[in-house]
Amino acid sequence: MIHHLTAFLRLGPTLVRHRFLLRQLAWRAFATRYAGSYLGWLWTPLATAILFLLYVLVFSVILELKVEGLGIDVARQPHVGFGVFLMTGLVPFLALNDAVLRASRVVRSNATLVQRVRLPLEVLVIGDAVGTVLHHVVSFVVVLIVCLALGHLSLATAPWLVAGVALAALWIIGACLAAAAVGALVPDLSEGLALGLQVLFYGAPIIYPLALVPEGALRTAVQFNPLTPMVGVMRTGLLGASPPEMATVAWCFVLGAALLIAGAAVTDRFRATIPDLI
């Protein structure tokens, strides 16, 4: 336990000491995604806007689905209620999904850099994760603008929004550190993670309200999914929805902090052996 805490406490100073390299790695991960295209990073907000319009058309206009029990005035905005609900849960999940899957392959994808340069693994992992998440930050800004234009976002719900962003960042950094270290040792990790993340996605109220889940073991399982309080806090901030139970939110923060500490410890434990194994 002392080793775990020591590795975690070293994480911040290491990132500060290598902040220039961290920025360069983040920019490389961000810029290379659409390298060679005419629009570049503008593809991200364009894709988000088109996806949002498709969701509104399919779920709100054609299927006429309504979101009930969230404290959202869907009667005032009948054609966008479910579309907004879906996007506010989907964008944070996609950020987590993309960052973790890339992290599970980042060490092997940069094998030459890891083997030949004295590069702290946590700088490589977090730099790549930041660059990946930046694309979803652009998408998140689009969602913010939509929520603000529809009158759902307000100063009263801003603290919940900050808490949701902090919770998502905590889980993304911790999961990326752990996935990168284990992924360097286990080449098949990315395939297993892709499947596991899909299970978490459908096991959380992202494409459906929690109120629709039957009471009993299934509702309990959905509530214990870490994505449930994460998305719940985010929607409270963005939409003014009913906040999740504070005990569930606290549990999610504690579990995320434990994942971050464990990720820092695993990275520190195997940093000397990983270059010889990839």
PAVEX-977777 format. One record per residue: residue in three letters; x, y, z of N, C-alpha, C in turn; residue number from 1. Coordinates in steps of 0.05 Angstrom, whole numbers, always signed. Example, Ala and Ser with C-alpha at 12.3 -4.5 7.8 and 13.67 -1.06 7.14 Angstrom:
PAVEX-977777
    aa      nc1      nc2      nc3     cac1     cac2     cac3      cc1      cc2      cc3     i
   Ala     +264     -114     +156     +246      -90     +156     +264      -66     +156     1
   Ser     +257      -45     +142     +273      -21     +143     +258       +1     +157     2
end
This chain:
PAVEX-977777
    aa      nc1      nc2      nc3     cac1     cac2     cac3      cc1      cc2      cc3     i
   Met      +16      -24       +0       +0       +0       +0      +17      +25       +0     1
   Ile      +39      +25      +15      +57      +48      +16      +69      +53      -11     2
   His      +77      +31      -25      +88      +33      -52      +68      +45      -71     3
   His      +42      +37      -69      +21      +48      -86      +18      +78      -82     4
   Leu      +17      +86      -57      +14     +115      -51      +39     +131      -60     5
   Thr      +62     +120      -57      +87     +133      -65      +87     +137      -96     6
   Ala      +79     +116     -110      +78     +118     -139      +57     +139     -148     7
   Phe      +35     +140     -134      +14     +160     -140      +24     +188     -135     8
   Leu      +38     +192     -112      +47     +219     -105      +69     +229     -124     9
   Arg      +83     +210     -137     +104     +218     -156      +92     +225     -183    10
   Leu      +67     +218     -188      +55     +222     -214      +53     +252     -221    11
   Gly      +43     +268     -203      +41     +297     -208      +67     +310     -214    12
   Pro      +88     +307     -196     +114     +320     -202     +126     +310     -229    13
   Thr     +122     +285     -236     +132     +274     -261     +119     +288     -285    14
   Leu      +93     +292     -284      +79     +305     -305      +87     +335     -307    15
   Val      +91     +348     -285     +100     +376     -285     +128     +378     -296    16
   Arg     +146     +360     -288     +173     +361     -297     +176     +357     -327    17
   His     +158     +341     -338     +159     +334     -367     +135     +347     -381    18
   Arg     +126     +371     -373     +103     +383     -384     +106     +390     -413    19
   Phe     +130     +398     -422     +134     +404     -450     +129     +379     -467    20
   Leu     +142     +356     -459     +138     +331     -473     +109     +322     -472    21
   Leu      +96     +327     -450      +68     +319     -447      +51     +335     -467    22
   Arg      +56     +360     -470      +41     +377     -490      +46     +367     -518    23
   Gln      +71     +360     -524      +78     +351     -551      +64     +325     -558    24
   Leu      +64     +306     -539      +51     +280     -543      +21     +284     -546    25
   Ala       +9     +301     -530      -19     +306     -532      -26     +318     -559    26
   Trp      -10     +338     -568      -16     +350     -594      -12     +330     -617    27
   Arg       +8     +313     -614      +12     +292     -635      -12     +274     -637    28
   Ala      -22     +265     -614      -46     +247     -614      -70     +261     -625    29
   Phe      -72     +287     -620      -95     +303     -630      -93     +308     -659    30
   Ala      -69     +317     -668      -66     +326     -696      -65     +303     -716    31
   Thr      -55     +280     -708      -52     +258     -727      -78     +243     -733    32
   Arg      -98     +248     -718     -124     +234     -722     -135     +240     -750    33
   Tyr     -134     +265     -757     -145     +272     -784     -123     +284     -801    34
   Ala      -98     +274     -798      -76     +284     -813      -81     +279     -843    35
   Gly      -76     +300     -859      -79     +297     -888     -107     +304     -898    36
   Ser     -126     +308     -880     -153     +315     -889     -156     +345     -892    37
   Tyr     -175     +354     -907     -178     +383     -912     -190     +397     -887    38
   Leu     -209     +385     -874     -222     +398     -851     -207     +394     -825    39
   Gly     -190     +373     -823     -175     +369     -799     -193     +363     -775    40
   Trp     -187     +377     -752     -202     +372     -728     -231     +381     -730    41
   Leu     -238     +397     -750     -266     +406     -753     -284     +383     -760    42
   Trp     -273     +360     -768     -290     +336     -772     -304     +328     -746    43
   Thr     -291     +333     -723     -302     +324     -697     -329     +338     -691    44
   Pro     -330     +365     -691     -356     +378     -685     -376     +373     -707    45
   Leu     -367     +370     -732     -385     +364     -754     -398     +337     -750    46
   Ala     -382     +317     -743     -392     +290     -739     -411     +290     -715    47
   Thr     -405     +305     -694     -422     +306     -670     -449     +319     -677    48
   Ala     -448     +340     -692     -473     +354     -700     -491     +336     -717    49
   Ile     -478     +322     -736     -494     +304     -754     -505     +281     -737    50
   Leu     -489     +269     -719     -499     +247     -702     -522     +257     -685    51
   Phe     -520     +281     -674     -541     +292     -657     -567     +294     -673    52
   Leu     -565     +305     -697     -589     +309     -714     -601     +282     -721    53
   Leu     -585     +262     -726     -595     +235     -733     -610     +223     -709    54
   Tyr     -599     +227     -685     -612     +216     -661     -639     +230     -657    55
   Val     -639     +256     -661     -664     +271     -657     -685     +261     -678    56
   Leu     -676     +258     -703     -694     +249     -724     -706     +221     -718    57
   Val     -688     +202     -711     -696     +175     -708     -712     +171     -682    58
   Phe     -701     +180     -659     -713     +174     -633     -735     +193     -625    59
   Ser     -732     +219     -632     -751     +238     -623     -774     +243     -643    60
   Val     -767     +244     -668     -787     +251     -689     -801     +226     -699    61
   Ile     -785     +205     -707     -797     +181     -719     -809     +163     -698    62
   Leu     -792     +155     -678     -802     +137     -657     -817     +151     -635    63
   Glu     -815     +178     -634     -829     +195     -614     -824     +185     -586    64
   Leu     -799     +179     -579     -792     +170     -552     -791     +194     -534    65
   Lys     -800     +191     -509     -799     +212     -490     -782     +204     -466    66
   Val     -770     +223     -454     -754     +219     -430     -770     +227     -406    67
   Glu     -777     +208     -389     -794     +214     -366     -778     +212     -340    68
   Gly     -787     +227     -320     -775     +224     -293     -748     +236     -290    69
   Leu     -739     +254     -307     -713     +266     -305     -714     +296     -297    70
   Gly     -738     +307     -293     -740     +335     -287     -734     +353     -310    71
   Ile     -736     +342     -335     -731     +358     -359     -758     +366     -371    72
   Asp     -761     +390     -379     -786     +400     -391     -787     +392     -420    73
   Val     -793     +366     -425     -794     +356     -452     -818     +366     -467    74
   Ala     -839     +375     -453     -862     +386     -466     -855     +412     -481    75
   Arg     -837     +427     -469     -829     +452     -481     -811     +448     -506    76
   Gln     -796     +426     -506     -779     +420     -528     -785     +391     -537    77
   Pro     -808     +385     -549     -816     +358     -554     -799     +343     -574    78
   His     -785     +357     -592     -771     +343     -613     -741     +338     -607    79
   Val     -732     +348     -585     -703     +345     -579     -698     +332     -552    80
   Gly     -719     +327     -537     -715     +317     -510     -698     +292     -509    81
   Phe     -705     +271     -524     -690     +246     -523     -663     +249     -537    82
   Gly     -661     +265     -557     -635     +269     -571     -615     +281     -552    83
   Val     -623     +301     -537     -605     +314     -518     -597     +294     -496    84
   Phe     -617     +279     -486     -613     +259     -466     -591     +239     -475    85
   Leu     -594     +230     -500     -575     +210     -510     -547     +221     -514    86
   Met     -545     +245     -525     -518     +256     -530     -503     +263     -504    87
   Thr     -518     +271     -483     -504     +278     -458     -492     +254     -444    88
   Gly     -502     +230     -451     -491     +206     -440     -470     +193     -458    89
   Leu     -475     +197     -484     -458     +183     -504     -430     +196     -506    90
   Val     -429     +223     -506     -403     +236     -510     -383     +230     -488    91
   Pro     -391     +231     -462     -371     +223     -441     -362     +194     -444    92
   Phe     -381     +176     -451     -373     +148     -454     -353     +144     -477    93
   Leu     -358     +158     -499     -340     +155     -522     -312     +165     -515    94
   Ala     -310     +186     -499     -284     +196     -490     -269     +175     -474    95
   Leu     -283     +162     -455     -272     +141     -439     -264     +117     -456    96
   Asn     -282     +109     -474     -278      +85     -490     -254      +89     -508    97
   Asp     -252     +111     -523     -230     +115     -541     -203     +118     -527    98
   Ala     -203     +132     -505     -178     +137     -490     -167     +111     -478    99
   Val     -185      +94     -467     -176      +69     -454     -167      +49     -475   100
   Leu     -181      +47     -497     -173      +28     -518     -146      +36     -531   101
   Arg     -142      +62     -535     -117      +71     -546      -94      +66     -525   102
   Ala     -100      +71     -500      -80      +67     -479      -71      +38     -478   103
   Ser      -89      +19     -483      -82       -9     -481      -62      -17     -503   104
   Arg      -60       +0     -524      -42       -6     -547      -19      +14     -549   105
   Val      -19      +35     -532       -1      +57     -537      +28      +49     -533   106
   Val      +34      +32     -514      +62      +24     -509      +73       +8     -533   107
   Arg      +58      -11     -542      +67      -27     -565      +67      -11     -591   108
   Ser      +49       +8     -593      +49      +25     -617      +73      +44     -618   109
   Asn      +84      +50     -595     +108      +67     -593     +132      +51     -582   110
   Ala     +134      +26     -590     +155       +9     -580     +183      +20     -584   111
   Thr     +188      +31     -607     +215      +43     -613     +221      +66     -594   112
   Leu     +201      +83     -590     +205     +106     -572     +210      +96     -543   113
   Val     +195      +76     -534     +197      +66     -507     +224      +53     -502   114
   Gln     +234      +38     -523     +258      +23     -520     +284      +40     -522   115
   Arg     +282      +61     -537     +306      +76     -543     +309     +103     -528   116
   Val     +287     +112     -517     +287     +138     -503     +279     +134     -474   117
   Arg     +293     +148     -456     +285     +147     -428     +260     +163     -423   118
   Leu     +238     +152     -431     +212     +166     -430     +195     +154     -408   119
   Pro     +187     +171     -388     +168     +161     -368     +142     +151     -380   120
   Leu     +135     +126     -374     +112     +115     -387      +86     +130     -381   121
   Glu      +84     +141     -357      +60     +156     -350      +57     +181     -367   122
   Val      +79     +193     -376      +78     +217     -393      +68     +209     -421   123
   Leu      +78     +186     -431      +69     +176     -457      +39     +170     -456   124
   Val      +31     +156     -435       +3     +147     -433      -16     +170     -430   125
   Ile      -11     +188     -411      -29     +210     -406      -28     +230     -429   126
   Gly       -5     +234     -441       -4     +252     -464      -21     +242     -487   127
   Asp      -20     +216     -493      -36     +205     -514      -66     +206     -506   128
   Ala      -72     +201     -481     -100     +202     -472     -111     +231     -474   129
   Val      -95     +251     -467     -104     +278     -468     -110     +286     -497   130
   Gly      -92     +278     -516      -97     +284     -544     -122     +270     -555   131
   Thr     -127     +246     -546     -151     +231     -554     -176     +245     -543   132
   Val     -176     +252     -517     -199     +264     -504     -205     +292     -516   133
   Leu     -185     +306     -526     -189     +333     -537     -210     +332     -560   134
   His     -210     +310     -576     -230     +308     -597     -258     +307     -585   135
   His     -260     +293     -563     -287     +291     -551     -294     +316     -535   136
   Val     -274     +332     -527     -279     +358     -514     -292     +376     -535   137
   Val     -283     +375     -560     -296     +390     -581     -325     +382     -584   138
   Ser     -330     +356     -583     -357     +346     -585     -373     +355     -561   139
   Phe     -361     +355     -537     -374     +363     -513     -382     +392     -514   140
   Val     -366     +409     -526     -372     +437     -529     -398     +440     -546   141
   Val     -400     +424     -567     -424     +424     -583     -449     +417     -566   142
   Val     -446     +397     -549     -468     +389     -531     -474     +412     -511   143
   Leu     -454     +425     -501     -458     +447     -482     -474     +469     -496   144
   Ile     -467     +476     -521     -480     +497     -535     -510     +490     -539   145
   Val     -515     +465     -546     -543     +456     -550     -558     +458     -524   146
   Cys     -547     +448     -503     -561     +449     -477     -566     +478     -468   147
   Leu     -546     +495     -473     -550     +523     -466     -571     +536     -483   148
   Ala     -572     +530     -508     -592     +542     -526     -620     +533     -519   149
   Leu     -622     +508     -509     -649     +498     -502     -657     +505     -474   150
   Gly     -640     +519     -459     -647     +528     -433     -644     +508     -411   151
   His     -630     +485     -416     -627     +465     -396     -603     +471     -378   152
   Leu     -582     +483     -388     -558     +489     -373     -561     +516     -359   153
   Ser     -554     +516     -333     -556     +541     -317     -534     +542     -296   154
   Leu     -531     +565     -283     -511     +568     -262     -517     +550     -239   155
   Ala     -543     +545     -234     -550     +528     -211     -540     +499     -214   156
   Thr     -538     +490     -239     -529     +462     -244     -500     +461     -251   157
   Ala     -486     +484     -252     -458     +484     -260     -440     +467     -241   158
   Pro     -444     +468     -214     -427     +451     -197     -430     +421     -204   159
   Trp     -453     +412     -212     -456     +384     -220     -441     +378     -245   160
   Leu     -440     +398     -263     -425     +394     -288     -396     +392     -282   161
   Val     -386     +409     -264     -357     +408     -257     -351     +381     -244   162
   Ala     -369     +371     -226     -365     +346     -213     -365     +323     -234   163
   Gly     -382     +324     -253     -383     +304     -274     -358     +303     -291   164
   Val     -348     +326     -298     -323     +327     -314     -299     +316     -297   165
   Ala     -298     +324     -271     -277     +314     -253     -279     +284     -250   166
   Leu     -303     +273     -248     -306     +244     -244     -298     +230     -270   167
   Ala     -305     +240     -293     -297     +228     -318     -267     +229     -321   168
   Ala     -254     +251     -315     -225     +254     -317     -211     +234     -299   169
   Leu     -221     +231     -275     -209     +213     -255     -209     +184     -266   170
   Trp     -231     +175     -277     -234     +148     -287     -217     +145     -313   171
   Ile     -217     +165     -330     -202     +162     -355     -172     +160     -349   172
   Ile     -161     +177     -332     -132     +176     -326     -125     +149     -313   173
   Gly     -140     +142     -292     -134     +117     -278     -136      +92     -296   174
   Ala     -158      +91     -312     -161      +68     -330     -140      +67     -352   175
   Cys     -132      +90     -362     -111      +91     -383      -84      +82     -372   176
   Leu      -77      +90     -348      -51      +82     -336      -51      +51     -332   177
   Ala      -73      +41     -321      -74      +12     -316      -75       -3     -343   178
   Ala      -90       +6     -362      -93       -8     -388      -66       -8     -403   179
   Ala      -52      +14     -402      -26      +16     -416       -6       -3     -405   180
   Ala       -3       -5     -379      +17      -23     -367      +10      -52     -372   181
   Val      -16      -59     -368      -24      -87     -372      -24      -93     -402   182
   Gly      -32      -74     -419      -32      -79     -448       -4      -84     -459   183
   Ala      +16      -72     -447      +44      -77     -456      +52     -105     -450   184
   Leu      +41     -117     -429      +48     -145     -421      +29     -165     -434   185
   Val       +4     -157     -440      -16     -176     -451      -26     -164     -477   186
   Pro      -17     -174     -500      -25     -163     -526      -54     -163     -531   187
   Asp      -69     -183     -521      -97     -186     -527     -115     -169     -509   188
   Leu     -104     -152     -493     -120     -137     -474     -140     -118     -488   189
   Ser     -132     -106     -510     -150      -87     -523     -175     -100     -533   190
   Glu     -174     -125     -542     -198     -139     -551     -217     -145     -527   191
   Gly     -205     -153     -505     -221     -158     -481     -233     -132     -470   192
   Leu     -218     -111     -471     -228      -85     -461     -251      -75     -478   193
   Ala     -248      -78     -505     -270      -69     -523     -296      -83     -516   194
   Leu     -295     -109     -511     -319     -124     -503     -329     -115     -476   195
   Gly     -311     -112     -457     -319     -104     -430     -332      -76     -430   196
   Leu     -321      -58     -445     -332      -31     -446     -360      -30     -459   197
   Gln     -364      -48     -478     -391      -50     -490     -411      -60     -469   198
   Val     -402      -79     -453     -420      -89     -431     -426      -67     -412   199
   Leu     -406      -51     -404     -411      -28     -386     -430       -8     -399   200
   Phe     -427       -4     -425     -443      +16     -440     -473       +8     -439   201
   Tyr     -479      -17     -446     -507      -25     -446     -517      -31     -418   202
   Gly     -499      -34     -399     -507      -38     -371     -510      -12     -356   203
   Ala     -509      +10     -369     -512      +37     -356     -535      +51     -370   204
   Pro     -549      +69     -356     -571      +84     -368     -562     +106     -387   205
   Ile     -549      +98     -408     -539     +118     -428     -559     +121     -451   206
   Ile     -570      +99     -461     -589     +100     -482     -618      +95     -472   207
   Tyr     -620      +93     -446     -647      +89     -434     -646     +102     -406   208
   Pro     -669     +111     -396     -670     +123     -369     -669     +100     -348   209
   Leu     -657     +106     -325     -655      +87     -303     -683      +79     -294   210
   Ala     -703      +96     -297     -730      +90     -288     -743      +67     -303   211
   Leu     -732      +61     -327     -744      +39     -342     -733      +12     -334   212
   Val     -711      +11     -318     -700      -14     -310     -717      -27     -288   213
   Pro     -725      -52     -291     -742      -64     -271     -728      -66     -243   214
   Glu     -744      -63     -222     -733      -65     -195     -722      -93     -190   215
   Gly     -702      -95     -172     -691     -121     -165     -662     -122     -172   216
   Ala     -652     -146     -178     -624     -151     -183     -614     -135     -207   217
   Leu     -630     -133     -228     -622     -119     -252     -618      -89     -246   218
   Arg     -636      -77     -232     -634      -49     -225     -609      -44     -207   219
   Thr     -604      -63     -188     -580      -61     -171     -555      -62     -187   220
   Ala     -554      -81     -207     -530      -84     -223     -525      -58     -240   221
   Val     -546      -47     -250     -543      -22     -266     -534       +1     -248   222
   Gln     -544       +2     -224     -536      +24     -206     -507      +21     -197   223
   Phe     -496       -3     -195     -469       -7     -187     -449       -5     -211   224
   Asn     -460       -2     -235     -443       +4     -258     -430      +31     -254   225
   Pro     -403      +34     -254     -391      +60     -250     -399      +82     -269   226
   Leu     -408      +73     -293     -417      +93     -313     -444     +106     -305   227
   Thr     -459      +92     -288     -486     +103     -280     -484     +129     -265   228
   Pro     -469     +130     -243     -467     +156     -229     -452     +177     -245   229
   Met     -432     +167     -261     -417     +186     -277     -435     +201     -297   230
   Val     -452     +186     -311     -470     +197     -331     -492     +213     -316   231
   Gly     -501     +202     -293     -522     +216     -278     -513     +244     -269   232
   Val     -489     +246     -259     -479     +272     -250     -476     +291     -274   233
   Met     -466     +280     -296     -463     +297     -320     -490     +307     -330   234
   Arg     -510     +290     -330     -537     +299     -339     -550     +318     -320   235
   Thr     -544     +315     -294     -555     +335     -275     -543     +363     -282   236
   Gly     -518     +364     -288     -505     +389     -295     -514     +400     -322   237
   Leu     -517     +383     -342     -524     +392     -369     -554     +397     -373   238
   Leu     -570     +380     -360     -599     +380     -366     -616     +389     -342   239
   Gly     -604     +391     -319     -620     +397     -295     -636     +373     -287   240
   Ala     -627     +349     -294     -641     +324     -287     -639     +319     -257   241
   Ser     -655     +300     -248     -654     +293     -219     -627     +281     -213   242
   Pro     -614     +291     -192     -587     +282     -185     -587     +253     -175   243
   Pro     -566     +238     -181     -564     +211     -170     -559     +212     -140   244
   Glu     -562     +189     -127     -557     +187      -98     -528     +195      -91   245
   Met     -525     +211      -71     -498     +220      -63     -480     +197      -55   246
   Ala     -491     +176      -43     -475     +153      -35     -464     +139      -60   247
   Thr     -479     +138      -81     -470     +126     -106     -448     +143     -119   248
   Val     -451     +169     -118     -431     +187     -129     -405     +185     -113   249
   Ala     -408     +185      -87     -384     +182      -70     -369     +156      -75   250
   Trp     -385     +134      -78     -373     +109      -84     -358     +109     -110   251
   Cys     -369     +123     -130     -356     +124     -156     -330     +140     -154   252
   Phe     -330     +162     -139     -306     +178     -135     -284     +161     -121   253
   Val     -292     +147     -100     -272     +131      -85     -261     +109     -103   254
   Leu     -278      +96     -118     -269      +74     -136     -251      +86     -158   255
   Gly     -257     +109     -168     -241     +122     -188     -213     +130     -177   256
   Ala     -213     +140     -153     -187     +146     -140     -171     +121     -136   257
   Ala     -183      +99     -128     -169      +74     -124     -158      +64     -150   258
   Leu     -173      +67     -172     -163      +59     -198     -139      +76     -207   259
   Leu     -140     +102     -201     -118     +120     -208      -93     +112     -193   260
   Ile      -96     +107     -167      -73      +98     -150      -62      +72     -160   261
   Ala      -79      +53     -166      -70      +27     -176      -57      +30     -203   262
   Gly      -68      +47     -221      -55      +51     -247      -28      +62     -245   263
   Ala      -24      +82     -227       +2      +94     -223      +22      +73     -212   264
   Ala      +12      +56     -194      +29      +36     -181      +38      +15     -202   265
   Val      +19       +6     -218      +25      -15     -239      +45       -4     -259   266
   Thr      +41      +21     -267      +60      +33     -286      +88      +35     -274   267
   Asp      +89      +44     -249     +115      +46     -235     +128      +19     -231   268
   Arg     +112       -1     -225     +123      -28     -219     +136      -40     -244   269
   Phe     +124      -37     -267     +134      -50     -291     +149      -33     -311   270
   Arg     +155       -8     -303     +168      +11     -322     +196       +1     -331   271
   Ala     +209      -14     -314     +236      -24     -321     +235      -49     -339   272
   Thr     +214      -64     -337     +213      -90     -351     +198      -88     -377   273
   Ile     +180      -68     -380     +164      -66     -404     +180      -62     -429   274
   Pro     +201      -45     -430     +217      -43     -455     +229      -69     -465   275
   Asp     +234      -88     -447     +247     -113     -455     +226     -133     -464   276
   Leu     +200     -128     -459     +179     -148     -464     +163     -141     -489   277
   Ile     +166     -117     -500     +150     -110     -523     +166     -113     -549   278
end
